[in-house]
Amino acid sequence: MATSSENGKCCVTVSVRSLINNHSLTKSQRAFIGKRVKLGEFELELTDKIIAQAVGCSVSYLHAAMKCSEGAAELINDGLRPLILRPMQTTVNGKPVVVVPETDDQLTALVHPVGCERVWDAIQRAMA
C-alpha cells in the first residue's frame, strides 16, 4: 500500500495482486475495500493482465497497442491495418519468397539496406 496526497485529499494505492494473494481478508473486509475504491478513497494498482481481462483482449495485444503511435492507432481503429503485423516470410521449402511489404515502414526497411539507386534501377528494368 502506498499513500499520496493530492488536493488535500488522501489517496491510498492498493495493489490488486496483493489483494488477490492476501488470504487473511474476509469477504466483508474485501467488500469494504471495494466500497472505498468506488468512493475514490483507494486507488487500485492494476497489472497488465488484469487490464487486458477487463477490456477483453490479450496481454500481447495490450502491449502492441501501448507501442503504437497516434497515427498508427488511427489506421488500426479505422480498420486499415492490423494491430499486430504478421512477420514477413522469407523462405518456403528453402526457396526465397517474393516479399510484398504491407506498410510503408516495411517497404522502407526493405529499401534502406539496398539503397534507393539500386531499387530505382530495378524498377526501371522491371518496367522495360
N, CA, C and O atoms as a GROMACS GRO file, in nm:
protein
  512
    1MET      N    1   0.083  -0.117   0.000
    1MET     CA    2   0.000   0.000   0.000
    1MET      C    3   0.087   0.123   0.000
    1MET      O    4   0.185   0.132   0.075
    2ALA      N    5   0.052   0.217  -0.083
    2ALA     CA    6   0.123   0.344  -0.087
    2ALA      C    7   0.022   0.456  -0.069
    2ALA      O    8  -0.093   0.445  -0.112
    3THR      N    9   0.065   0.563  -0.004
    3THR     CA   10  -0.025   0.675   0.017
    3THR      C   11   0.028   0.798  -0.053
    3THR      O   12   0.149   0.817  -0.064
    4SER      N   13  -0.064   0.882  -0.099
    4SER     CA   14  -0.027   1.009  -0.160
    4SER      C   15  -0.136   1.109  -0.128
    4SER      O   16  -0.250   1.071  -0.100
    5SER      N   17  -0.102   1.235  -0.132
    5SER     CA   18  -0.199   1.339  -0.102
    5SER      C   19  -0.206   1.434  -0.221
    5SER      O   20  -0.105   1.492  -0.260
    6GLU      N   21  -0.325   1.449  -0.277
    6GLU     CA   22  -0.342   1.541  -0.388
    6GLU      C   23  -0.466   1.624  -0.361
    6GLU      O   24  -0.572   1.570  -0.328
    7ASN      N   25  -0.453   1.755  -0.375
    7ASN     CA   26  -0.562   1.850  -0.349
    7ASN      C   27  -0.616   1.835  -0.206
    7ASN      O   28  -0.735   1.852  -0.182
    8GLY      N   29  -0.528   1.804  -0.112
    8GLY     CA   30  -0.570   1.792   0.026
    8GLY      C   31  -0.643   1.664   0.058
    8GLY      O   32  -0.682   1.643   0.173
    9LYS      N   33  -0.663   1.576  -0.040
    9LYS     CA   34  -0.736   1.452  -0.020
    9LYS      C   35  -0.637   1.336  -0.019
    9LYS      O   36  -0.556   1.324  -0.111
   10CYS      N   37  -0.642   1.254   0.081
   10CYS     CA   38  -0.550   1.141   0.092
   10CYS      C   39  -0.599   1.026   0.006
   10CYS      O   40  -0.717   0.990   0.008
   11CYS      N   41  -0.508   0.970  -0.069
   11CYS     CA   42  -0.544   0.858  -0.156
   11CYS      C   43  -0.448   0.742  -0.128
   11CYS      O   44  -0.327   0.762  -0.123
   12VAL      N   45  -0.502   0.624  -0.111
   12VAL     CA   46  -0.422   0.505  -0.084
   12VAL      C   47  -0.422   0.419  -0.209
   12VAL      O   48  -0.528   0.389  -0.265
   13THR      N   49  -0.303   0.380  -0.253
   13THR     CA   50  -0.292   0.292  -0.369
   13THR      C   51  -0.275   0.149  -0.321
   13THR      O   52  -0.185   0.119  -0.242
   14VAL      N   53  -0.362   0.061  -0.369
   14VAL     CA   54  -0.361  -0.079  -0.328
   14VAL      C   55  -0.328  -0.164  -0.450
   14VAL      O   56  -0.388  -0.147  -0.556
   15SER      N   57  -0.234  -0.255  -0.435
   15SER     CA   58  -0.200  -0.347  -0.542
   15SER      C   59  -0.307  -0.456  -0.552
   15SER      O   60  -0.339  -0.522  -0.454
   16VAL      N   61  -0.361  -0.474  -0.672
   16VAL     CA   62  -0.461  -0.578  -0.692
   16VAL      C   63  -0.400  -0.715  -0.665
   16VAL      O   64  -0.466  -0.804  -0.610
   17ARG      N   65  -0.276  -0.731  -0.704
   17ARG     CA   66  -0.208  -0.859  -0.682
   17ARG      C   67  -0.202  -0.893  -0.534
   17ARG      O   68  -0.221  -1.008  -0.496
   18SER      N   69  -0.174  -0.791  -0.450
   18SER     CA   70  -0.168  -0.817  -0.306
   18SER      C   71  -0.306  -0.851  -0.251
   18SER      O   72  -0.318  -0.932  -0.159
   19LEU      N   73  -0.412  -0.790  -0.305
   19LEU     CA   74  -0.547  -0.824  -0.262
   19LEU      C   75  -0.581  -0.968  -0.297
   19LEU      O   76  -0.639  -1.041  -0.216
   20ILE      N   77  -0.545  -1.010  -0.416
   20ILE     CA   78  -0.575  -1.146  -0.462
   20ILE      C   79  -0.501  -1.248  -0.377
   20ILE      O   80  -0.556  -1.351  -0.340
   21ASN      N   81  -0.374  -1.217  -0.346
   21ASN     CA   82  -0.290  -1.314  -0.273
   21ASN      C   83  -0.307  -1.307  -0.121
   21ASN      O   84  -0.254  -1.393  -0.051
   22ASN      N   85  -0.378  -1.208  -0.070
   22ASN     CA   86  -0.397  -1.195   0.074
   22ASN      C   87  -0.517  -1.279   0.117
   22ASN      O   88  -0.632  -1.238   0.098
   23HIS      N   89  -0.491  -1.394   0.172
   23HIS     CA   90  -0.597  -1.487   0.210
   23HIS      C   91  -0.651  -1.461   0.351
   23HIS      O   92  -0.746  -1.527   0.394
   24SER      N   93  -0.591  -1.365   0.423
   24SER     CA   94  -0.637  -1.337   0.558
   24SER      C   95  -0.757  -1.242   0.561
   24SER      O   96  -0.823  -1.231   0.665
   25LEU      N   97  -0.786  -1.174   0.450
   25LEU     CA   98  -0.901  -1.084   0.446
   25LEU      C   99  -1.030  -1.163   0.427
   25LEU      O  100  -1.037  -1.256   0.347
   26THR      N  101  -1.132  -1.123   0.503
   26THR     CA  102  -1.263  -1.188   0.487
   26THR      C  103  -1.337  -1.124   0.369
   26THR      O  104  -1.295  -1.020   0.318
   27LYS      N  105  -1.447  -1.186   0.328
   27LYS     CA  106  -1.526  -1.130   0.217
   27LYS      C  107  -1.582  -0.993   0.253
   27LYS      O  108  -1.588  -0.904   0.168
   28SER      N  109  -1.622  -0.975   0.378
   28SER     CA  110  -1.677  -0.845   0.416
   28SER      C  111  -1.567  -0.738   0.418
   28SER      O  112  -1.593  -0.624   0.380
   29GLN      N  113  -1.446  -0.774   0.460
   29GLN     CA  114  -1.335  -0.679   0.457
   29GLN      C  115  -1.303  -0.640   0.312
   29GLN      O  116  -1.278  -0.524   0.282
   30ARG      N  117  -1.306  -0.740   0.222
   30ARG     CA  118  -1.282  -0.712   0.080
   30ARG      C  119  -1.392  -0.623   0.024
   30ARG      O  120  -1.364  -0.535  -0.058
   31ALA      N  121  -1.517  -0.644   0.067
   31ALA     CA  122  -1.628  -0.562   0.021
   31ALA      C  123  -1.609  -0.417   0.063
   31ALA      O  124  -1.637  -0.326  -0.016
   32PHE      N  125  -1.562  -0.394   0.186
   32PHE     CA  126  -1.540  -0.257   0.232
   32PHE      C  127  -1.421  -0.191   0.160
   32PHE      O  128  -1.422  -0.070   0.138
   33ILE      N  129  -1.321  -0.270   0.124
   33ILE     CA  130  -1.212  -0.217   0.041
   33ILE      C  131  -1.269  -0.176  -0.095
   33ILE      O  132  -1.235  -0.071  -0.148
   34GLY      N  133  -1.356  -0.261  -0.151
   34GLY     CA  134  -1.421  -0.229  -0.278
   34GLY      C  135  -1.503  -0.102  -0.269
   34GLY      O  136  -1.503  -0.020  -0.362
   35LYS      N  137  -1.573  -0.084  -0.157
   35LYS     CA  138  -1.652   0.038  -0.136
   35LYS      C  139  -1.562   0.160  -0.137
   35LYS      O  140  -1.595   0.262  -0.199
   36ARG      N  141  -1.447   0.152  -0.069
   36ARG     CA  142  -1.355   0.265  -0.064
   36ARG      C  143  -1.292   0.293  -0.200
   36ARG      O  144  -1.260   0.408  -0.232
   37VAL      N  145  -1.275   0.188  -0.281
   37VAL     CA  146  -1.227   0.208  -0.418
   37VAL      C  147  -1.332   0.285  -0.498
   37VAL      O  148  -1.300   0.381  -0.568
   38LYS      N  149  -1.460   0.243  -0.487
   38LYS     CA  150  -1.569   0.309  -0.559
   38LYS      C  151  -1.584   0.455  -0.517
   38LYS      O  152  -1.618   0.540  -0.599
   39LEU      N  153  -1.560   0.484  -0.389
   39LEU     CA  154  -1.573   0.621  -0.339
   39LEU      C  155  -1.451   0.708  -0.370
   39LEU      O  156  -1.452   0.829  -0.346
   40GLY      N  157  -1.345   0.646  -0.424
   40GLY     CA  158  -1.225   0.721  -0.460
   40GLY      C  159  -1.125   0.735  -0.347
   40GLY      O  160  -1.026   0.807  -0.361
   41GLU      N  161  -1.149   0.669  -0.235
   41GLU     CA  162  -1.056   0.676  -0.123
   41GLU      C  163  -0.933   0.588  -0.147
   41GLU      O  164  -0.823   0.619  -0.102
   42PHE      N  165  -0.955   0.476  -0.217
   42PHE     CA  166  -0.845   0.386  -0.254
   42PHE      C  167  -0.832   0.387  -0.404
   42PHE      O  168  -0.930   0.401  -0.477
   43GLU      N  169  -0.710   0.373  -0.450
   43GLU     CA  170  -0.682   0.361  -0.593
   43GLU      C  171  -0.619   0.224  -0.616
   43GLU      O  172  -0.529   0.184  -0.543
   44LEU      N  173  -0.666   0.154  -0.718
   44LEU     CA  174  -0.611   0.021  -0.746
   44LEU      C  175  -0.494   0.030  -0.842
   44LEU      O  176  -0.498   0.104  -0.941
   45GLU      N  177  -0.389  -0.044  -0.812
   45GLU     CA  178  -0.273  -0.054  -0.900
   45GLU      C  179  -0.293  -0.180  -0.984
   45GLU      O  180  -0.275  -0.292  -0.936
   46LEU      N  181  -0.331  -0.160  -1.110
   46LEU     CA  182  -0.368  -0.273  -1.196
   46LEU      C  183  -0.250  -0.328  -1.272
   46LEU      O  184  -0.163  -0.253  -1.317
   47THR      N  185  -0.245  -0.460  -1.287
   47THR     CA  186  -0.143  -0.524  -1.370
   47THR      C  187  -0.192  -0.528  -1.515
   47THR      O  188  -0.311  -0.510  -1.541
   48ASP      N  189  -0.100  -0.550  -1.607
   48ASP     CA  190  -0.137  -0.560  -1.748
   48ASP      C  191  -0.237  -0.672  -1.772
   48ASP      O  192  -0.328  -0.659  -1.853
   49LYS      N  193  -0.219  -0.783  -1.700
   49LYS     CA  194  -0.308  -0.898  -1.718
   49LYS      C  195  -0.450  -0.862  -1.677
   49LYS      O  196  -0.546  -0.898  -1.746
   50ILE      N  197  -0.465  -0.792  -1.566
   50ILE     CA  198  -0.599  -0.755  -1.518
   50ILE      C  199  -0.663  -0.654  -1.612
   50ILE      O  200  -0.783  -0.662  -1.640
   51ILE      N  201  -0.585  -0.557  -1.662
   51ILE     CA  202  -0.638  -0.459  -1.757
   51ILE      C  203  -0.684  -0.530  -1.884
   51ILE      O  204  -0.792  -0.500  -1.935
   52ALA      N  205  -0.603  -0.623  -1.934
   52ALA     CA  206  -0.639  -0.697  -2.056
   52ALA      C  207  -0.766  -0.778  -2.035
   52ALA      O  208  -0.852  -0.781  -2.123
   53GLN      N  209  -0.780  -0.841  -1.920
   53GLN     CA  210  -0.902  -0.916  -1.890
   53GLN      C  211  -1.023  -0.823  -1.884
   53GLN      O  212  -1.131  -0.858  -1.932
   54ALA      N  213  -1.005  -0.706  -1.824
   54ALA     CA  214  -1.116  -0.613  -1.808
   54ALA      C  215  -1.166  -0.560  -1.942
   54ALA      O  216  -1.286  -0.543  -1.961
   55VAL      N  217  -1.074  -0.533  -2.035
   55VAL     CA  218  -1.116  -0.477  -2.165
   55VAL      C  219  -1.141  -0.586  -2.269
   55VAL      O  220  -1.193  -0.557  -2.377
   56GLY      N  221  -1.106  -0.711  -2.238
   56GLY     CA  222  -1.137  -0.821  -2.329
   56GLY      C  223  -1.037  -0.842  -2.440
   56GLY      O  224  -1.076  -0.871  -2.553
   57CYS      N  225  -0.908  -0.827  -2.411
   57CYS     CA  226  -0.805  -0.855  -2.512
   57CYS      C  227  -0.692  -0.933  -2.445
   57CYS      O  228  -0.693  -0.952  -2.323
   58SER      N  229  -0.595  -0.976  -2.524
   58SER     CA  230  -0.480  -1.047  -2.468
   58SER      C  231  -0.376  -0.946  -2.422
   58SER      O  232  -0.378  -0.830  -2.463
   59VAL      N  233  -0.284  -0.991  -2.337
   59VAL     CA  234  -0.177  -0.905  -2.288
   59VAL      C  235  -0.087  -0.862  -2.404
   59VAL      O  236  -0.039  -0.749  -2.406
   60SER      N  237  -0.064  -0.953  -2.500
   60SER     CA  238   0.022  -0.916  -2.614
   60SER      C  239  -0.044  -0.807  -2.699
   60SER      O  240   0.026  -0.720  -2.751
   61TYR      N  241  -0.177  -0.810  -2.714
   61TYR     CA  242  -0.247  -0.703  -2.786
   61TYR      C  243  -0.237  -0.572  -2.708
   61TYR      O  244  -0.219  -0.465  -2.768
   62LEU      N  245  -0.248  -0.578  -2.576
   62LEU     CA  246  -0.234  -0.458  -2.494
   62LEU      C  247  -0.095  -0.398  -2.510
   62LEU      O  248  -0.081  -0.277  -2.525
   63HIS      N  249   0.009  -0.483  -2.507
   63HIS     CA  250   0.146  -0.435  -2.524
   63HIS      C  251   0.167  -0.376  -2.663
   63HIS      O  252   0.234  -0.274  -2.677
   64ALA      N  253   0.109  -0.438  -2.766
   64ALA     CA  254   0.121  -0.385  -2.902
   64ALA      C  255   0.053  -0.249  -2.912
   64ALA      O  256   0.104  -0.158  -2.978
   65ALA      N  257  -0.062  -0.234  -2.848
   65ALA     CA  258  -0.132  -0.106  -2.850
   65ALA      C  259  -0.052   0.002  -2.778
   65ALA      O  260  -0.052   0.118  -2.819
   66MET      N  261   0.017  -0.036  -2.671
   66MET     CA  262   0.099   0.060  -2.597
   66MET      C  263   0.215   0.113  -2.682
   66MET      O  264   0.258   0.226  -2.664
   67LYS      N  265   0.265   0.030  -2.774
   67LYS     CA  266   0.378   0.069  -2.858
   67LYS      C  267   0.338   0.152  -2.980
   67LYS      O  268   0.424   0.211  -3.044
   68CYS      N  269   0.208   0.156  -3.011
   68CYS     CA  270   0.161   0.224  -3.132
   68CYS      C  271   0.167   0.376  -3.119
   68CYS      O  272   0.144   0.432  -3.012
   69SER      N  273   0.198   0.440  -3.231
   69SER     CA  274   0.191   0.586  -3.236
   69SER      C  275   0.045   0.626  -3.257
   69SER      O  276  -0.040   0.541  -3.284
   70GLU      N  277   0.017   0.755  -3.246
   70GLU     CA  278  -0.121   0.803  -3.266
   70GLU      C  279  -0.167   0.780  -3.410
   70GLU      O  280  -0.282   0.743  -3.434
   71GLY      N  281  -0.076   0.801  -3.506
   71GLY     CA  282  -0.111   0.780  -3.647
   71GLY      C  283  -0.145   0.635  -3.676
   71GLY      O  284  -0.241   0.605  -3.747
   72ALA      N  285  -0.064   0.544  -3.620
   72ALA     CA  286  -0.090   0.401  -3.639
   72ALA      C  287  -0.220   0.361  -3.571
   72ALA      O  288  -0.294   0.278  -3.624
   73ALA      N  289  -0.248   0.420  -3.454
   73ALA     CA  290  -0.372   0.388  -3.382
   73ALA      C  291  -0.495   0.428  -3.465
   73ALA      O  292  -0.595   0.356  -3.466
   74GLU      N  293  -0.487   0.541  -3.534
   74GLU     CA  294  -0.599   0.583  -3.620
   74GLU      C  295  -0.620   0.483  -3.733
   74GLU      O  296  -0.734   0.445  -3.762
   75LEU      N  297  -0.511   0.440  -3.798
   75LEU     CA  298  -0.522   0.343  -3.908
   75LEU      C  299  -0.582   0.212  -3.858
   75LEU      O  300  -0.665   0.151  -3.925
   76ILE      N  301  -0.540   0.169  -3.740
   76ILE     CA  302  -0.588   0.044  -3.684
   76ILE      C  303  -0.736   0.055  -3.648
   76ILE      O  304  -0.815  -0.034  -3.680
   77ASN      N  305  -0.774   0.165  -3.583
   77ASN     CA  306  -0.914   0.184  -3.542
   77ASN      C  307  -1.006   0.201  -3.662
   77ASN      O  308  -1.124   0.168  -3.654
   78ASP      N  309  -0.953   0.254  -3.773
   78ASP     CA  310  -1.032   0.267  -3.896
   78ASP      C  311  -1.036   0.138  -3.976
   78ASP      O  312  -1.103   0.131  -4.080
   79GLY      N  313  -0.965   0.035  -3.929
   79GLY     CA  314  -0.964  -0.095  -3.996
   79GLY      C  315  -0.875  -0.100  -4.119
   79GLY      O  316  -0.891  -0.189  -4.203
   80LEU      N  317  -0.780  -0.007  -4.130
   80LEU     CA  318  -0.693  -0.002  -4.248
   80LEU      C  319  -0.566  -0.085  -4.232
   80LEU      O  320  -0.497  -0.112  -4.331
   81ARG      N  321  -0.534  -0.128  -4.111
   81ARG     CA  322  -0.421  -0.217  -4.089
   81ARG      C  323  -0.442  -0.292  -3.958
   81ARG      O  324  -0.513  -0.245  -3.870
   82PRO      N  325  -0.380  -0.410  -3.945
   82PRO     CA  326  -0.395  -0.487  -3.821
   82PRO      C  327  -0.308  -0.428  -3.709
   82PRO      O  328  -0.211  -0.358  -3.736
   83LEU      N  329  -0.344  -0.458  -3.585
   83LEU     CA  330  -0.265  -0.412  -3.472
   83LEU      C  331  -0.129  -0.480  -3.469
   83LEU      O  332  -0.027  -0.414  -3.449
   84ILE      N  333  -0.127  -0.610  -3.490
   84ILE     CA  334   0.000  -0.684  -3.493
   84ILE      C  335   0.023  -0.730  -3.635
   84ILE      O  336  -0.054  -0.810  -3.690
   85LEU      N  337   0.130  -0.680  -3.695
   85LEU     CA  338   0.163  -0.716  -3.833
   85LEU      C  339   0.226  -0.855  -3.834
   85LEU      O  340   0.311  -0.887  -3.750
   86ARG      N  341   0.183  -0.937  -3.927
   86ARG     CA  342   0.243  -1.070  -3.934
   86ARG      C  343   0.386  -1.056  -3.989
   86ARG      O  344   0.411  -0.970  -4.073
   87PRO      N  345   0.477  -1.140  -3.942
   87PRO     CA  346   0.615  -1.131  -3.988
   87PRO      C  347   0.625  -1.169  -4.136
   87PRO      O  348   0.552  -1.255  -4.185
   88MET      N  349   0.718  -1.102  -4.205
   88MET     CA  350   0.737  -1.133  -4.347
   88MET      C  351   0.805  -1.268  -4.361
   88MET      O  352   0.907  -1.294  -4.297
   89GLN      N  353   0.750  -1.354  -4.444
   89GLN     CA  354   0.806  -1.486  -4.469
   89GLN      C  355   0.914  -1.472  -4.576
   89GLN      O  356   0.888  -1.416  -4.683
   90THR      N  357   1.034  -1.523  -4.549
   90THR     CA  358   1.144  -1.506  -4.645
   90THR      C  359   1.172  -1.632  -4.725
   90THR      O  360   1.228  -1.624  -4.835
   91THR      N  361   1.135  -1.750  -4.673
   91THR     CA  362   1.158  -1.874  -4.748
   91THR      C  363   1.040  -1.969  -4.732
   91THR      O  364   0.972  -1.971  -4.630
   92VAL      N  365   1.018  -2.047  -4.838
   92VAL     CA  366   0.922  -2.157  -4.834
   92VAL      C  367   0.994  -2.277  -4.894
   92VAL      O  368   1.040  -2.272  -5.008
   93ASN      N  369   1.003  -2.384  -4.816
   93ASN     CA  370   1.076  -2.504  -4.857
   93ASN      C  371   1.218  -2.471  -4.901
   93ASN      O  372   1.270  -2.531  -4.995
   94GLY      N  373   1.282  -2.375  -4.832
   94GLY     CA  374   1.420  -2.340  -4.861
   94GLY      C  375   1.438  -2.248  -4.978
   94GLY      O  376   1.552  -2.209  -5.007
   95LYS      N  377   1.331  -2.211  -5.049
   95LYS     CA  378   1.342  -2.120  -5.164
   95LYS      C  379   1.298  -1.980  -5.122
   95LYS      O  380   1.205  -1.965  -5.044
   96PRO      N  381   1.366  -1.876  -5.174
   96PRO     CA  382   1.328  -1.739  -5.138
   96PRO      C  383   1.188  -1.706  -5.188
   96PRO      O  384   1.145  -1.750  -5.295
   97VAL      N  385   1.118  -1.627  -5.109
   97VAL     CA  386   0.982  -1.585  -5.142
   97VAL      C  387   0.985  -1.438  -5.180
   97VAL      O  388   1.060  -1.360  -5.120
   98VAL      N  389   0.906  -1.400  -5.277
   98VAL     CA  390   0.894  -1.259  -5.312
   98VAL      C  391   0.823  -1.190  -5.196
   98VAL      O  392   0.712  -1.228  -5.158
   99VAL      N  393   0.889  -1.089  -5.141
   99VAL     CA  394   0.836  -1.019  -5.026
   99VAL      C  395   0.755  -0.899  -5.072
   99VAL      O  396   0.805  -0.813  -5.144
  100VAL      N  397   0.629  -0.894  -5.031
  100VAL     CA  398   0.542  -0.781  -5.063
  100VAL      C  399   0.513  -0.709  -4.932
  100VAL      O  400   0.435  -0.758  -4.850
  101PRO      N  401   0.576  -0.593  -4.911
  101PRO     CA  402   0.554  -0.521  -4.786
  101PRO      C  403   0.409  -0.474  -4.774
  101PRO      O  404   0.349  -0.431  -4.873
  102GLU      N  405   0.353  -0.483  -4.652
  102GLU     CA  406   0.216  -0.442  -4.628
  102GLU      C  407   0.206  -0.295  -4.589
  102GLU      O  408   0.102  -0.232  -4.609
  103THR      N  409   0.313  -0.239  -4.532
  103THR     CA  410   0.309  -0.100  -4.487
  103THR      C  411   0.428  -0.023  -4.545
  103THR      O  412   0.523  -0.083  -4.595
  104ASP      N  413   0.420   0.109  -4.537
  104ASP     CA  414   0.531   0.192  -4.582
  104ASP      C  415   0.655   0.169  -4.497
  104ASP      O  416   0.767   0.176  -4.548
  105ASP      N  417   0.636   0.143  -4.368
  105ASP     CA  418   0.752   0.118  -4.281
  105ASP      C  419   0.825  -0.009  -4.324
  105ASP      O  420   0.948  -0.013  -4.324
  106GLN      N  421   0.749  -0.114  -4.360
  106GLN     CA  422   0.813  -0.237  -4.407
  106GLN      C  423   0.885  -0.214  -4.540
  106GLN      O  424   0.993  -0.268  -4.562
  107LEU      N  425   0.826  -0.133  -4.628
  107LEU     CA  426   0.890  -0.102  -4.756
  107LEU      C  427   1.019  -0.025  -4.732
  107LEU      O  428   1.120  -0.054  -4.796
  108THR      N  429   1.017   0.072  -4.642
  108THR     CA  430   1.137   0.148  -4.608
  108THR      C  431   1.245   0.056  -4.552
  108THR      O  432   1.362   0.069  -4.588
  109ALA      N  433   1.207  -0.035  -4.465
  109ALA     CA  434   1.304  -0.129  -4.407
  109ALA      C  435   1.363  -0.220  -4.514
  109ALA      O  436   1.478  -0.264  -4.501
  110LEU      N  437   1.286  -0.249  -4.618
  110LEU     CA  438   1.335  -0.333  -4.726
  110LEU      C  439   1.429  -0.256  -4.819
  110LEU      O  440   1.529  -0.312  -4.865
  111VAL      N  441   1.399  -0.130  -4.845
  111VAL     CA  442   1.477  -0.048  -4.940
  111VAL      C  443   1.605   0.004  -4.875
  111VAL      O  444   1.708   0.013  -4.941
  112HIS      N  445   1.599   0.039  -4.748
  112HIS     CA  446   1.711   0.105  -4.682
  112HIS      C  447   1.844   0.030  -4.695
  112HIS      O  448   1.943   0.092  -4.732
  113PRO      N  449   1.852  -0.100  -4.666
  113PRO     CA  450   1.983  -0.167  -4.677
  113PRO      C  451   2.034  -0.177  -4.821
  113PRO      O  452   2.156  -0.182  -4.843
  114VAL      N  453   1.944  -0.181  -4.919
  114VAL     CA  454   1.985  -0.196  -5.059
  114VAL      C  455   2.025  -0.062  -5.118
  114VAL      O  456   2.120  -0.054  -5.196
  115GLY      N  457   1.953   0.042  -5.083
  115GLY     CA  458   1.980   0.175  -5.137
  115GLY      C  459   1.878   0.212  -5.244
  115GLY      O  460   1.833   0.128  -5.321
  116CYS      N  461   1.842   0.340  -5.246
  116CYS     CA  462   1.740   0.390  -5.338
  116CYS      C  463   1.779   0.375  -5.484
  116CYS      O  464   1.694   0.344  -5.568
  117GLU      N  465   1.907   0.398  -5.517
  117GLU     CA  466   1.951   0.392  -5.657
  117GLU      C  467   1.935   0.251  -5.714
  117GLU      O  468   1.889   0.235  -5.827
  118ARG      N  469   1.972   0.149  -5.637
  118ARG     CA  470   1.957   0.011  -5.686
  118ARG      C  471   1.810  -0.024  -5.704
  118ARG      O  472   1.773  -0.092  -5.800
  119VAL      N  473   1.725   0.022  -5.610
  119VAL     CA  474   1.583  -0.006  -5.621
  119VAL      C  475   1.525   0.064  -5.743
  119VAL      O  476   1.446   0.006  -5.816
  120TRP      N  477   1.564   0.190  -5.765
  120TRP     CA  478   1.516   0.264  -5.882
  120TRP      C  479   1.560   0.196  -6.012
  120TRP      O  480   1.482   0.186  -6.106
  121ASP      N  481   1.686   0.149  -6.016
  121ASP     CA  482   1.734   0.077  -6.136
  121ASP      C  483   1.651  -0.050  -6.158
  121ASP      O  484   1.617  -0.083  -6.271
  122ALA      N  485   1.619  -0.123  -6.049
  122ALA     CA  486   1.539  -0.243  -6.062
  122ALA      C  487   1.398  -0.212  -6.111
  122ALA      O  488   1.341  -0.288  -6.189
  123ILE      N  489   1.342  -0.101  -6.066
  123ILE     CA  490   1.210  -0.060  -6.113
  123ILE      C  491   1.213  -0.029  -6.262
  123ILE      O  492   1.122  -0.068  -6.335
  124GLN      N  493   1.317   0.041  -6.306
  124GLN     CA  494   1.328   0.075  -6.448
  124GLN      C  495   1.344  -0.052  -6.532
  124GLN      O  496   1.286  -0.062  -6.640
  125ARG      N  497   1.423  -0.150  -6.484
  125ARG     CA  498   1.438  -0.276  -6.557
  125ARG      C  499   1.307  -0.350  -6.563
  125ARG      O  500   1.274  -0.410  -6.665
  126ALA      N  501   1.229  -0.348  -6.454
  126ALA     CA  502   1.102  -0.419  -6.449
  126ALA      C  503   0.999  -0.356  -6.542
  126ALA      O  504   0.913  -0.426  -6.596
  127MET      N  505   1.007  -0.226  -6.562
  127MET     CA  506   0.911  -0.156  -6.647
  127MET      C  507   0.947  -0.163  -6.795
  127MET      O  508   0.864  -0.134  -6.881
  128ALA      N  509   1.071  -0.202  -6.825
  128ALA     CA  510   1.116  -0.207  -6.965
  128ALA      C  511   1.064  -0.329  -7.038
  128ALA      O  512   1.092  -0.348  -7.156
   0.00000   0.00000   0.00000
